[in-house]
Amino acid sequence: MTPLLTAPTPTASTADPGRPRRPLALSAAVAGAGAAGSVLMICFALALAGWFAADGGAHGDTRDALRVGADAWLLAHGTALSLDTVTVGVLPLGLTLVCSWVAFRYGRWAGATSAVPDLRTLGLGVVVLAGCYAVVATTTAVLASVEAAEPHLGEAFLGGLVLSAVAGGAGALVGSGQSAALARSIPEWARCVLTGAASVVLLVLAAAAALVAGALAADLGTAATVLTRVAPDTSSALLLSVVVCGFVPNAVLLAVAYLLGPGFAVGSGTLVSPAVVSVGPVPAFPLLAALPSEGATPWWTTWLVAGPVLLAAVGAGLAGRRFRVLRFEVGAVRGLGAGLVAGPALTALVSLAGGPAGPGRMAVVGASALEVLPAATVATAVGGLIGGTATVWFSRRAARRAERLSTTEGARG
């Protein structure tokens, strides 16, 4: 049993080179259908468990529970759900990440076990994988559609296509070994900029996650009280906890908008930002206990907007240390470029966290991309410029020190 559990996933480097490989199109088709169907089955199982935990199956039938699971899976792909009088469109990004991870693993398997001689063949395989995934998503939307809850078919197809193409394509690229060839084709300056931008995005996300964790820890009693009132028994509490985990990434991305300054809304006419907090009554959802108190904010919260600038400087500096240059103008341009890429990337991520979440004022939840974009771009660009320039200064200083030591040792010799 142990060898089965510890067996490594086959990759292009570990697969038997003498073993004949299947066509990538066939593996990609299996990967696309398998990636979509496996997570969909898990959603079905959780929905059935919740149905029985709620009332022992006394109300509704199995098909109703399966539709709930299908709707949750479709929401994770950006498919808005039209109910009787309201549209729900907030992505449970935790489930979206699970779908992306599974698609990546299936794509990596397809790339590692198939013949992939070049990037063109890889691209055709990704098209097949994404097409099969999108067909499953569209079929699910058709079968789950009823008059009381109707998923948008076009969004189901597009959401499944984009998610599987990005995540599954990345997996196929890694599994096939073509990632090295692609990396070699990218100029060094572009790799430095992309590395710096990725570092900045990850650092800001880490800071936002720490902010959410700290806010929840500070008001953990409120979150526990809400959880026990909404889900009084153990099985209901466990299922609600799973739902809460599905929206934790949404909270992290909204915290990014908070750190950048513009803040976010939890209902129409509300605002949560470092300068002002105006929320009013909110739904009984444990994760909302992390929201700050209503009214004037402490003086120190306004200084949080300096955090993204400092983190951008650190991210650009890390990339500068990996791709060393000794000219200030080159380092400054690369750091600035990293910031200019990171700002829109953060804005795109933040825009995924919101959407209509219910009737009335809850139809407006999230951050305004038009407000986040300039704030994010300015903060990361300034920080990237500082980090890129500072890294060159440290590199030149280290080079001079090394030169002096070399000269001293030569004179002694």
Disulfide bonds with the S-S distance in Angstrom:
none
